[in-house]
Amino acid sequence: MLPPFDAILFDYDGTLAVLNLDFAAMRQQLLAFTVTQGIAASALQDFDILEMLTHATGLLQQRQPAHATRYAQAAEQLLRDIEVTAAQHSCLLPGVPELLTALQRAAIGVGIVTRNCDAAVRVTFPTLETYCQAFVPRDRVTHVKPHPEHLTTALDALGVPPERALMVGDGAMDMQAGKALGMFSIGVLSGTTSRATLLAQGADLVLPHAVDLLPYIQARP
């Protein structure tokens, strides 16, 4: 059984859409570009993609603010181009429109919180506003998952407190962000993260796919 809820926040890639991003290759491309800006690769080895961009921008800011601004803009465009290209070969997972329609009929708020960019999501889901009342890609927040601000931005738009919402995602960061707010968090196995990892990161429930929420929604009083 699920706790009482008025809204669900979903991750996007791997949760609602086919995960078609090669994160390792994406990180390597950003690393290669960043090294050309005069930053040693050894200074970036402990960071994920978005952390690398932020850290490198900070390092360049200390030397030459104008250079930092140019780097940040070019690096962000590099990532957007990769994401949009990947999205052109992706699609929504089976049953997702039906799931979102069921939530709409049940008057359950829907939010999408993703570290992907706005443009890439709209390639695979151009009608998202039909189903979603709060769409928060990384372009619209200062801090992305696993920072809880990413989720609170969507919850504020929905007008729902964390204790009345569920977090659904395929990644460890989704579980971390949800649990930071005390949300009931549901991991799904449609991405690349294992059941064991999702549980270790705080998942209260693990399902094969997001669409497996349908019986829970239909049973909701």
Secondary structure, DSSP 8 states (H G I E B T S, - for coil): -----SEEEE--BTTTB-----HHHHHHHHHHHHHTTT--GGGSTT--HHHHHHHHHHHHHHH-HHHHHHHHHHHHHHHHHHHHHHHTT--B-TTHHHHHHHHHHTT-EEEEE-SS-HHHHHHH-TTHHHH-SEEE-GGG-SS-TTSTHHHHHHHHHHT--GGGEEEEESSHHHHHHHHHTT-EEEEESSSS--HHHHHHTT-SEEESSGGGGHHHHHT--
